[in-house]
Amino acid sequence: MDINEWEGWYKEILETLGFSREGDEKTADLLDKILDEKGCLTIDEFYDEIMEKKDTSKFIVFGAGPSVKKHISYVKENYDLNDYLLVSADGATTAMLEEDLVPDIVATDLDGKMSDLLTANSLGSYFVIHAHGDNKELIDTWTTSFDKILGTTQSVPVGNLYNFGGFTDGDRAMFFTLALGCEEMLLAGMDFGTTVTKYSRPNIDGETGPADEIKTKKLIFAERLLNWIRENTDVEVINLVDVVK
């Protein structure tokens, strides 16, 4: 999705959710400044390094939906994971580490379980760190704690930051695989329903809970953006929600 087409989506997202473009841009400027001082990867460098780990155009994207644990077990039993680049959407990192899986790539706005995000990074995960209006403090506090990072924004890209399309951690992860040449995308833990898990909302009581109004709207956008990928690219997309019953 080019930046001009994304702008139409972005305007709709801002209007629907009542978010601030100015807030997004301020956090993006902060992340850009931090990365300028710390150092970061370009998309070409990211591609070269990640393909040294696994030279493949096949990806498994793990979301933090209610099916994530069941789907992790399924892919471990039914797929050779050495043939796939494993991409986690923020909190799904915790679910993967619990099952002895280390993601190759983590797409995060840094509101997952921080100890697990740092553990994944120390174990070799590359990080795509995202700036938006609500995570300025997290960006300021934690970005410098990570290595092997690339920065993204949902507004107009500035400096070191990219915008590949996508809004939630999950659909941003999907769009990032496209930037890396994805031809086959397997989705695990991508339920797009009205239930959230402790992996996406660490402060909830219990394993799952009802999604609030904002989260529900975000998941609707995420599913619509997945449908855009299906309708506008040649990528083979398989959502395990439709396969594993």
N, C-alpha and C positions, 0 to 999 in steps of 0.2 A: 504494500500500500504506500503510495507516494505521499509526501507531506501535504500536498494540496487536497487530496481526497481525505486524509486523516483530519484535516482542519474542519471539515463538515461534521465528522463524528465528534470531534473535540467540542465544538460549539454546542452540539446536542447534549453531550454529557454534562457540560458546565450548566446549561439551562435546566436540565432534568434534575440534577443533584444539588444545584445551588452552590457549586464550588466556584472558587475565584481564580481566574487566569493570573491575576497579579500575584496571588499567593504561590501558585505553581512557579511563576517566573522568578520570584525572589529566592525560593529554595533551589531552583535550577542554577541561579547565579552563585549561590553559596557552594553547591556541589562542584560546580566548575572551578571555583577558586581553590577549593580543597584539593581537587585532582590536579590542578595546575602546579600546586606546591608539592604534593605527594608523588605525583606521577601516576599514569594509568595507561591502559592499553587502547590503541585504536582498533577499529573493527577488523582491519587487515591483520594486525598483530594477534588479536584474539583468535581469528580464524586459523592462522598458521600454528599457534601454540595448541589450540584444542584439537586440531587435526593430527598433531604429532601424538596425542594421546590415543585417539581413535579416528582413523581416516574413514569416515562413513557419512552417508547422507540420510541415515535413519536415526530418528530421535524418539525417545519416550519422554513425554511431559507429564510430570506428577503434580496434581493439584491436591488441595487439602480438604476435599469433600468427604462425605461419610463413607464412601466406598474405597478410600485410599489404601487401607490396610489389606482389604480383600484383593485389591488389584495388584498390590506389591507382591503378595503371595502368588497370584496368578502369573505375573510376568516372570518371577523367579523360577517357576515350575515349567513354563511353556516357551520361554524365549532364551536365546543365547545373548545375554546382556553385553557381552563383548562386541556384539555387532551394532550396538546402539549407543548414541550419546544420551546420557541420562540428565534431564533438566528438571529441577524442582522449582516450584512456585513457593517461595518464602517458607511458610509454616510446614509445607510438605517435607521440608528438609528434616524436621524432627521425626516424622513418621518413617522416613527412609532410614535414618540412622538407627532407629529402634529395631529395624529389621536388617541391620548390617549392610545397608546399601549407602554408598557415598555418591552424591550427584556429581557429574562432571561440571555442571553449570547450575548456579542458583540465581534466579531472578527475584529480586527482593526490594521492598521499600523499607526494610529494616525493622518491621514491627512483629516479626516472628520471634521465637525463643532465641534470644541473643546468644546464649551459651552454645546452642546447637549450630547456629550460623557460624560462629567463630570456630567451632570444632570442625565443621565441614571444610572451611577455608584452610585450616591447618592440615587437613587430610588431602588437600589438593584441589578442592572445588574452585572453579573460577566464578567470579561474582559480577552480576549485572545489577548495579545499584541505581535505584530510581528516585528521582526528586519530584515531590508534589507539595501542595500547599500545607498538608497536615503533618509532614514528617521533617520539618526543618530542624527541630531539636535533635532528632535521631541522627540525621545526616551530620550535624555539627559534632555530635558526641562520638559517633561510632565509625565513620567512614575511614579514618586513619588507622583503625585497628585491622583493616582487611588488606590483603594483597591480591594480585591478579584480578584487577577490577576494570570494568568499563562503566561509564556513566550514561544514564538515559533521562529523558524528560518527556512529559506528555504535551508540552507546549513547543514553541519554536526552538529547535536545537541551537545551543550557543557553545562556543569554545570547544571543550572536550566532550560535550554531551551529544548523544544521538537520539533520534526519534524514529523508531522502526514501526510505529503503530502499536495499538494495544493500550489498555487502561488498567485492568486489575493485574495482579501478579501473574495469574494464570494465562490470560490472553496475551500479555506482554511476552511471556515465555514462548508462547506459540509463534508470535510474530518474529521473535528473535531467531528461532530456528529457521525461519524463511531467509533471514539475512545470512545465515550460515549455509544456505543451499539445501535445505531440507527437501527430500523427495517422499519420505514416508514418515508420518507422524502418528504415533500411538499415544492415546490419552488415557491416563490412569488417575482415578480420584477426581475426575471432572464431572460432577453431578449436576451443577447448575440448578439446584432446587431451592428450597426454602429452609434448609437445615444447615447449620454451621457446626464445625467440630472444634475441639480444643486446639487443633493444629492451626486453624485460621483465626481463632479467637481465644488465646491462652487464658484469659481471665474468666471464661464461663465456668459455671458449676457443672461438673459431669463431663462425659465424653462428647455429647452433642447438645445443641440447643436451637431454638428458632432464630432464623435470620431476622435482623431488624429491617426497617423499611429501606434504609440506604443500602445495606448489604444485598437485599433482594434486588434492588434496581441495578446494582453493580453486576450481579450474576446474570441478569437479563442482557445487559450490554455484552458481557463476556460470551454468552451463547450466540448472540447476534454476530459478534466479531468472528467467532469460530465459523459460523455459516458463511461469512464473507470469504474466508479462506477456502472453504469447500467450493464456493461458486466462482471464485476468481483466480484460482491457481490450479496447477496440475498435481499438487501434493495429494498423495493417498492418505486420507485421515481415517483412523479407526478409533472410535471411542469405546473403551471397554465397558462403559455403562450399558452399551447396546449388545455386548457380547457375553459378559459374565453375569449370570442371574443368581 
